[in-house]
Amino acid sequence: MLVAIFDAGFNRANELEYLKPLFSENRVLDTHDFISRNSNVYDDDSHGLNVLSIIASNQPGTMIGAAFKANFVLYRTENVLMETPYEEVTWLLAAERADSIGVDVINSSLGYNTFEGEFNTSAYNYTYQNLDGKTTIVSRAARIATRKGILVVNSAGNEGNKAWKYITAPADVDSVLSVGATTLDKSYALFSSVGPNAIGQQKPDVSAVGSGTVFGNSNGNVTTGNGTSYSAPLIAGLATILWQAFPNLTAQEIIQALKKSGHLAGTPDNLLGFGVPNAASAEEIIKNGIVLGTEPEPLNAIVLSPNPVQQDLTLTFPASLLGKKSTVSIISQSGKTLWGSQVILSKILPLQTNNLAAGLYLIKVDVLNRSRTLKFIKQ
């Protein structure tokens, strides 16, 4: 999975212990500073670092991120010195670049409504009526990104206890997964921006802990802070691992599964949306085929047993796959294909594992132009 972070800078991210595996494993695939127009994103603000740590950190005993084995691209689109319309344009440029290299998920802990300095005029500032999901520059950019198939996660904003009160752009886009903030007990955090958007669509979509969220700082320490900036990456990480588990779904189907798994799914509102998603519930919702009214995915019914295995294992296939031509492969943890064969699927397919050393392996089943990967442990 490839995750893009759009933010204000990732100060010292490449030097810190809690992100060491991310860099030692070369999983930062691209960086660009759209403000300074160079590739160094590690010498600016630390807000993006905080956000990145919530998803990507991997220091057992200290902090583990929500999707710590993903690949990342890091883009600086925000200038903390002044809020200007140009930052909407840099968001758009970053989205174009992200799309061009195949990004799956964008996390944007950013939002725009009014500007500063010479841009603080009616010619540039937005009104609530402009937040219809298709008027502001950044919302138009995010809308296009979602329609390209990218899962865009955006913080709702921190305006809930201010005069503005409402969500900020691009959290107003219908197909953007907009994230509000809760306290640790899943109650509404008073600063979290509220919905709906200007045309009455319910926002935010879901919520996560944004009051007292744990993250890493540029000194290499773990701390806590408040803001929908920090609830959004929790949801982005969850969306990433859920999508990796069910790669045949679309971004919008992943969003629907997360919403249906929220603790307020029965009574969604404009404070927390569908509430805090539950990973196990989202998985069951997908397996039961109630995402956007789809039928159950037959590949999800493939069963691998026993697991762990000492000698032979079997794959059991549902009736809907019997007689279908398939390619079945055994893959090492490093990604090397150790065995592969084309087969016509029957109810049970036995596989020998006698020649495998002890360890973790993957079995990949390709059938009906789709694929399912299962894990097993050889003892």
C-alpha positions as CSV (number, residue, x, y, z in Angstrom):
1,M,0.0,0.0,0.0
2,L,1.2,3.5,-0.9
3,V,0.2,6.4,1.4
4,A,0.8,10.1,0.6
5,I,1.0,12.6,3.4
6,F,0.3,16.3,2.5
7,D,1.4,18.6,5.2
8,A,3.6,21.4,6.4
9,G,6.9,19.6,6.8
10,F,8.5,16.4,8.3
11,N,11.2,17.9,10.5
12,R,14.0,15.3,11.2
13,A,11.7,12.4,10.2
14,N,14.7,10.7,8.5
15,E,16.7,10.8,11.8
16,L,14.3,9.6,14.5
17,E,14.4,6.2,16.1
18,Y,10.6,5.6,16.0
19,L,10.7,6.0,12.2
20,K,14.0,4.2,11.6
21,P,12.4,1.1,9.9
22,L,10.6,3.3,7.5
23,F,13.8,4.7,6.2
24,S,16.1,1.7,6.6
25,E,13.7,-0.4,4.5
26,N,13.6,2.4,1.9
27,R,9.8,2.7,2.1
28,V,9.7,6.5,1.5
29,L,9.4,6.4,-2.3
30,D,9.1,10.1,-3.1
31,T,9.5,13.5,-1.4
32,H,8.8,17.0,-2.7
33,D,8.5,20.4,-1.1
34,F,6.0,22.3,-3.2
35,I,6.5,25.5,-1.2
36,S,10.3,25.7,-1.4
37,R,10.4,23.7,-4.7
38,N,12.9,21.1,-3.8
39,S,13.0,17.6,-2.6
40,N,14.0,18.2,1.1
41,V,10.9,17.9,3.3
42,Y,12.9,17.2,6.5
43,D,14.0,20.7,7.3
44,D,10.7,22.5,7.8
45,D,7.8,22.3,10.2
46,S,7.1,19.2,12.4
47,H,3.3,19.0,12.0
48,G,3.7,16.5,9.1
49,L,6.2,14.5,11.2
50,N,3.6,14.3,14.0
51,V,1.0,13.1,11.5
52,L,3.4,10.6,9.8
53,S,4.3,9.1,13.2
54,I,0.7,8.2,13.9
55,I,0.6,6.0,10.8
56,A,4.2,4.9,10.2
57,S,6.1,4.7,13.5
58,N,7.5,1.3,14.5
59,Q,9.4,1.2,17.8
60,P,8.1,-1.6,19.9
61,G,7.6,-0.5,23.5
62,T,7.4,3.1,22.5
63,M,5.0,3.6,19.6
64,I,3.5,1.6,16.8
65,G,1.7,3.3,13.9
66,A,-1.6,2.4,12.4
67,A,-0.2,1.1,9.1
68,F,3.5,0.9,9.9
69,K,4.5,-1.4,7.0
70,A,3.1,0.8,4.2
71,N,5.1,2.7,1.7
72,F,4.9,6.5,1.8
73,V,5.4,9.7,-0.2
74,L,5.9,12.9,1.7
75,Y,4.8,16.2,0.2
76,R,5.1,19.6,1.8
77,T,2.1,21.7,0.5
78,E,1.6,24.0,3.5
79,N,3.5,27.2,4.6
80,V,2.9,27.7,8.3
81,L,4.0,31.3,8.1
82,M,0.8,32.5,6.3
83,E,-2.4,31.0,5.1
84,T,-2.7,31.8,1.4
85,P,-4.7,30.5,-1.6
86,Y,-1.4,29.3,-3.1
87,E,-1.5,26.4,-0.6
88,E,-4.7,25.1,-2.3
89,V,-2.7,25.1,-5.6
90,T,0.2,23.2,-4.0
91,W,-2.3,20.6,-2.7
92,L,-3.6,20.2,-6.2
93,L,0.0,19.8,-7.6
94,A,0.7,17.2,-4.9
95,A,-2.4,15.3,-5.8
96,E,-1.4,15.2,-9.4
97,R,2.0,13.9,-8.5
98,A,0.6,11.3,-6.1
99,D,-1.8,10.1,-8.7
100,S,1.0,9.8,-11.3
101,I,2.9,7.3,-9.1
102,G,0.0,5.2,-8.0
103,V,-0.8,6.4,-4.5
104,D,-3.6,4.5,-2.8
105,V,-4.4,6.8,0.2
106,I,-3.9,10.5,0.7
107,N,-3.9,11.8,4.3
108,S,-4.4,15.6,4.4
109,S,-4.5,17.1,7.9
110,L,-5.2,20.5,6.3
111,G,-8.2,22.7,5.7
112,Y,-9.0,26.1,4.2
113,N,-11.7,28.7,4.7
114,T,-10.2,32.2,5.2
115,F,-6.8,33.5,4.5
116,E,-4.2,36.0,5.9
117,G,-2.4,39.1,5.0
118,E,-3.2,40.6,1.6
119,F,-5.4,37.6,0.9
120,N,-7.8,38.3,3.8
121,T,-10.4,39.8,1.5
122,S,-13.8,38.9,0.1
123,A,-12.1,38.2,-3.2
124,Y,-10.2,35.2,-1.7
125,N,-11.9,34.2,1.6
126,Y,-14.6,31.5,1.4
127,T,-18.0,31.6,2.9
128,Y,-19.9,28.6,4.3
129,Q,-22.0,28.7,1.2
130,N,-18.8,27.9,-0.8
131,L,-18.3,24.6,1.0
132,D,-20.5,22.6,-1.3
133,G,-17.7,20.1,-2.2
134,K,-17.1,21.5,-5.7
135,T,-16.3,25.2,-5.5
136,T,-13.0,25.8,-3.6
137,I,-9.8,25.1,-5.5
138,V,-8.7,22.5,-3.0
139,S,-12.1,20.8,-2.9
140,R,-12.2,20.5,-6.7
141,A,-8.7,19.0,-6.6
142,A,-9.7,16.5,-3.9
143,R,-12.9,15.7,-5.8
144,I,-10.9,14.8,-8.9
145,A,-8.5,12.7,-6.8
146,T,-11.4,10.6,-5.4
147,R,-12.8,10.1,-8.8
148,K,-9.5,8.8,-9.9
149,G,-9.9,6.0,-7.3
150,I,-7.7,7.5,-4.6
151,L,-9.0,7.2,-1.0
152,V,-8.6,10.8,0.3
153,V,-8.8,11.2,4.1
154,N,-9.1,14.8,5.4
155,S,-9.4,16.3,8.8
156,A,-12.7,18.0,9.4
157,G,-11.1,21.1,11.0
158,N,-10.7,22.6,14.4
159,E,-13.4,25.3,14.2
160,G,-16.1,23.7,16.3
161,N,-15.8,26.1,19.3
162,K,-14.9,29.1,17.1
163,A,-17.1,31.6,15.2
164,W,-16.8,29.6,11.9
165,K,-17.8,26.3,13.5
166,Y,-18.2,24.3,10.3
167,I,-15.9,21.9,8.4
168,T,-13.2,23.4,6.2
169,A,-12.3,22.6,2.6
170,P,-11.7,19.9,1.3
171,A,-13.5,18.1,4.1
172,D,-16.7,19.3,2.3
173,V,-16.3,16.9,-0.6
174,D,-18.9,14.2,-0.8
175,S,-16.4,11.4,-1.7
176,V,-13.6,12.5,0.7
177,L,-13.5,10.6,4.0
178,S,-13.8,13.6,6.4
179,V,-12.7,12.9,10.0
180,G,-13.8,14.5,13.2
181,A,-12.3,14.3,16.7
182,T,-13.4,12.5,19.8
183,T,-12.0,12.3,23.4
184,L,-10.6,9.0,24.7
185,D,-14.1,7.8,25.6
186,K,-15.5,8.5,22.1
187,S,-17.3,11.7,23.1
188,Y,-17.4,14.7,20.9
189,A,-14.3,16.9,21.2
190,L,-15.6,20.5,21.4
191,F,-13.0,21.9,18.9
192,S,-14.0,19.5,16.2
193,S,-15.6,21.2,13.1
194,V,-19.2,20.2,12.5
195,G,-21.3,19.6,9.4
196,P,-23.2,19.4,7.2
197,N,-21.6,20.9,4.1
198,A,-23.3,23.8,2.3
199,I,-25.7,21.5,0.3
200,G,-26.7,19.5,3.4
201,Q,-24.5,16.4,3.0
202,Q,-23.6,14.9,6.4
203,K,-20.1,15.6,7.6
204,P,-17.8,14.6,9.1
205,D,-18.1,11.0,7.9
206,V,-16.3,9.2,10.8
207,S,-14.2,10.2,13.8
208,A,-11.3,9.1,15.9
209,V,-9.3,10.2,19.0
210,G,-8.3,13.8,18.4
211,S,-8.1,14.9,22.1
212,G,-5.0,13.4,23.7
213,T,-3.8,11.6,20.6
214,V,-0.4,10.0,20.9
215,F,2.3,11.0,18.4
216,G,6.0,11.5,18.0
217,N,7.8,14.8,18.0
218,S,11.0,16.1,16.4
219,N,13.0,15.4,19.5
220,G,12.4,11.7,19.2
221,N,9.9,11.7,22.1
222,V,6.3,10.5,22.3
223,T,3.8,13.0,23.4
224,T,0.1,13.9,23.0
225,G,-1.9,16.7,21.4
226,N,-5.3,17.8,20.2
227,G,-6.7,18.3,16.8
228,T,-8.5,16.6,13.8
229,S,-5.0,16.7,12.3
230,Y,-4.3,13.7,14.5
231,S,-7.6,11.9,14.3
232,A,-7.4,11.8,10.4
233,P,-4.1,9.8,10.2
234,L,-5.6,7.2,12.6
235,I,-8.4,6.7,10.1
236,A,-6.0,6.8,7.2
237,G,-4.0,4.0,8.7
238,L,-7.1,2.0,9.4
239,A,-8.3,2.5,5.9
240,T,-4.9,1.4,4.5
241,I,-4.8,-1.9,6.3
242,L,-8.4,-2.6,5.6
243,W,-7.9,-2.0,1.9
244,Q,-4.8,-4.1,1.9
245,A,-6.9,-7.0,3.3
246,F,-9.6,-6.5,0.7
247,P,-7.8,-5.1,-2.4
248,N,-10.6,-5.9,-4.8
249,L,-12.8,-3.2,-3.2
250,T,-12.9,0.4,-4.4
251,A,-11.9,3.4,-2.2
252,Q,-15.5,4.3,-1.8
253,E,-16.4,0.8,-0.8
254,I,-13.7,1.0,1.9
255,I,-15.2,4.3,3.1
256,Q,-18.7,2.7,3.3
257,A,-17.4,-0.2,5.3
258,L,-15.7,2.1,7.8
259,K,-18.8,4.2,8.1
260,K,-21.1,1.2,8.6
261,S,-18.7,-0.1,11.3
262,G,-18.8,3.2,13.3
263,H,-20.1,3.2,16.9
264,L,-22.8,5.7,15.8
265,A,-23.7,3.9,12.6
266,G,-27.4,3.6,13.7
267,T,-27.7,7.3,14.6
268,P,-25.1,9.3,12.6
269,D,-24.9,13.0,13.2
270,N,-23.1,16.2,12.1
271,L,-20.7,16.1,15.1
272,L,-19.0,12.7,14.8
273,G,-20.6,11.4,11.6
274,F,-20.9,7.6,11.8
275,G,-18.6,7.6,14.8
276,V,-15.4,5.7,15.5
277,P,-14.9,2.8,13.1
278,N,-14.2,-0.7,14.3
279,A,-11.7,-2.8,12.3
280,A,-13.2,-6.2,13.1
281,S,-16.7,-5.0,12.4
282,A,-15.6,-3.4,9.1
283,E,-14.0,-6.8,8.1
284,E,-17.2,-8.6,8.9
285,I,-19.3,-6.1,7.0
286,I,-17.1,-6.6,3.9
287,K,-17.2,-10.4,4.2
288,N,-21.0,-10.4,4.5
289,G,-21.2,-8.4,1.3
290,I,-23.2,-5.5,2.7
291,V,-20.9,-2.8,1.4
292,L,-22.8,-0.7,-1.2
293,G,-25.2,-3.7,-1.6
294,T,-22.5,-5.9,-3.2
295,E,-22.7,-9.7,-3.1
296,P,-20.3,-11.6,-0.8
297,E,-16.8,-11.8,-2.4
298,P,-16.2,-15.5,-3.2
299,L,-12.5,-15.2,-2.7
300,N,-13.1,-14.3,0.9
301,A,-14.6,-17.8,1.4
302,I,-11.4,-19.6,0.6
303,V,-10.2,-21.4,3.7
304,L,-6.6,-22.4,4.5
305,S,-6.0,-25.1,7.1
306,P,-4.3,-26.2,9.3
307,N,-2.5,-23.1,10.3
308,P,0.3,-23.4,11.6
309,V,1.1,-26.4,9.4
310,Q,3.8,-29.1,10.0
311,Q,3.4,-31.1,6.8
312,D,0.5,-30.6,4.3
313,L,-2.1,-27.9,4.2
314,T,-5.3,-27.7,2.2
315,L,-7.2,-24.9,0.5
316,T,-11.0,-25.3,0.5
317,F,-12.9,-23.4,-2.2
318,P,-16.6,-22.3,-2.3
319,A,-19.0,-23.7,-4.8
320,S,-18.9,-20.5,-6.9
321,L,-15.2,-21.1,-7.7
322,L,-15.3,-24.8,-8.6
323,G,-14.2,-25.6,-12.1
324,K,-12.5,-22.2,-12.5
325,K,-9.0,-21.9,-13.9
326,S,-6.7,-20.5,-11.2
327,T,-3.0,-19.8,-10.5
328,V,-1.9,-20.8,-7.0
329,S,1.5,-19.6,-5.7
330,I,3.5,-20.0,-2.5
331,I,5.5,-16.8,-1.8
332,S,8.2,-16.2,0.7
333,Q,8.1,-13.4,3.2
334,S,10.6,-11.5,1.1
335,G,8.3,-11.7,-1.9
336,K,10.0,-14.5,-3.9
337,T,7.7,-17.0,-5.6
338,L,8.8,-20.4,-4.4
339,W,6.1,-22.5,-6.2
340,G,3.3,-21.8,-8.6
341,S,0.9,-23.8,-10.8
342,Q,-2.2,-23.4,-12.9
343,V,-5.0,-25.6,-11.6
344,I,-8.7,-26.2,-12.2
345,L,-10.3,-25.6,-8.8
346,S,-12.0,-28.4,-7.0
347,K,-13.5,-28.4,-3.5
348,I,-10.1,-29.2,-1.8
349,L,-6.6,-28.5,-3.1
350,P,-3.8,-30.2,-1.1
351,L,-0.4,-28.5,-1.0
352,Q,2.8,-30.0,0.3
353,T,5.0,-27.9,2.6
354,N,7.7,-30.5,3.5
355,N,10.4,-28.7,1.6
356,L,9.7,-25.3,3.3
357,A,11.8,-24.1,6.2
358,A,10.1,-22.9,9.3
359,G,8.7,-19.4,9.0
360,L,5.9,-17.2,7.6
361,Y,4.7,-17.7,4.0
362,L,2.0,-16.4,1.7
363,I,-0.3,-18.3,-0.6
364,K,-1.7,-16.2,-3.5
365,V,-4.8,-17.4,-5.4
366,D,-5.5,-15.7,-8.8
367,V,-9.0,-16.5,-10.2
368,L,-11.7,-14.5,-12.1
369,N,-9.2,-11.7,-12.7
370,R,-9.0,-11.2,-8.9
371,S,-6.6,-12.4,-6.2
372,R,-6.6,-13.3,-2.6
373,T,-3.5,-13.7,-0.4
374,L,-3.5,-15.8,2.7
375,K,-0.8,-16.2,5.3
376,F,0.4,-19.4,7.0
377,I,3.2,-20.4,9.4
378,K,5.3,-23.5,8.7
379,Q,6.5,-25.1,11.9
